[in-house]
């Protein structure tokens, strides 16, 4: 059977955030006041999102979906063991693989990879024009390289996922992990971009997504597992984690839970996910903020050098790729 509906947030994850009726509350950033109660099968997917071209000219719709499903199938048991405060050190590979996929497979990551490729195309065009290797532009269109829209084949961002995975491995080698059991009345939120990390030593308003110094700077990573569970990572936990593995702790500070939910809302790309209403103020506050690409051009030895980083800003529509 050909698979069409490719979930970038898997149903195995979404089910932990469902209410008693089996629905998850979805706040889309484009319409944050309009909350949607949806079945996990009906949200957080794109058609053929992980399809790949075949050498014979056809399209492979199943290989990546099958690979992802093999990891997702173990997740409910992992969540059950975490909730029961069981020893999960024999399931660390599933935890790391699942979290890594939830960072690299989502639109928040793939759109950035495609935006970098798009900028490279435009900067190459500008460089060729500057060197006289292309015909001069017509009068009035001298700024065309900056104005032109460049669509990128989405298959390229599938390939970029491998490099992103390597970055996740470097992050994991720099931090220790703990399981946080939420004992407050305020549930954890999640999103379509649920794996987040930042530098906690930087004031909140100056923090940027995924901008940390893994060699020396402080790092805080957060991944909501359910409204009552989360995995927290920090370089402060390295020694204890190396000695005991993944251990459990409790959080009864509602202000702390609200703080991490605030981070979840601004790291969300297109949608915030909730098990119950009640935190709409956070959703609305960050409806126009998401992790997006910022490119700065700096002079270099052989011309201008592009420096890319992610910042909290407003999402823009990317040009649609047309294969024919």
BELNOR-V966704 format. One record per backbone hydrogen bond with DSSP energy under -0.5 kcal/mol. NH is the residue of the N-H (numbers start at 0). CO is the residue of the C=O. Records with the same first field share a line. If there is no record, write none. Layout:
NH->CO, CO
//
This chain:
3->1
5->3, 45
6->4
7->43
8->43
9->7
12->9
13->9
14->10
15->12
16->13
17->14
18->22
21->18
23->37
24->273
25->23, 35
26->24, 271
27->25, 33
28->269
30->27
31->28
33->30
34->32
35->25
37->23, 35
39->21
41->38
42->39
45->5
47->3
48->45
50->47
51->59
53->57
56->53
59->51
60->58
65->61
66->62
67->63
68->64
69->65
70->66, 67
71->67
72->68
73->70
74->71
75->71
77->73
78->74
79->75
80->76
81->77
82->78
83->79
84->81
85->80
87->85
90->87
91->88
94->90
95->91
96->92
97->93
98->94
99->95
100->96
101->97
102->98, 99
103->99
104->100
108->105
109->105
110->106
111->107
112->108
113->109
114->110
115->111
116->112
117->113
118->114
119->115
120->116
121->117
122->118
123->119
124->120
125->121
126->122
127->123
128->124
129->125
130->126
131->128
132->127
133->127
140->137
143->140
145->142
146->142, 143
147->143
150->148
155->152
156->153
157->153
158->154
159->155
160->156, 157
161->158
162->158
163->159
164->160
165->161
166->162
167->163
168->164
169->165
170->166
171->167
172->168
173->170
174->170, 171
175->233
177->231
178->246
179->177, 229
180->178, 248
181->179, 227
182->180, 250
186->184
187->226
189->272
191->270
194->101
195->193, 221
197->219
199->197
201->198
205->202
206->202, 203
209->196
210->207
211->209
213->211
216->212
219->197
220->232
221->195
222->230
223->193
224->228
225->228
226->15
228->225
229->179
230->222
231->177, 229
232->220
233->175
234->218
236->233
237->234
240->236
241->237
242->238
243->239
244->240
246->176, 244
248->178
250->180
253->251
256->252
257->253
258->254
259->255
260->256
261->257
262->258
263->259
264->260
265->261
266->262
267->263
271->26
272->189
273->24
281->278
282->278
283->279
284->280
285->281
286->283
288->285
289->312
291->289, 310
293->308
295->306
297->295, 304
299->302
302->299
304->297
306->295, 304
307->305
308->293
310->291
312->289, 310
322->320
//
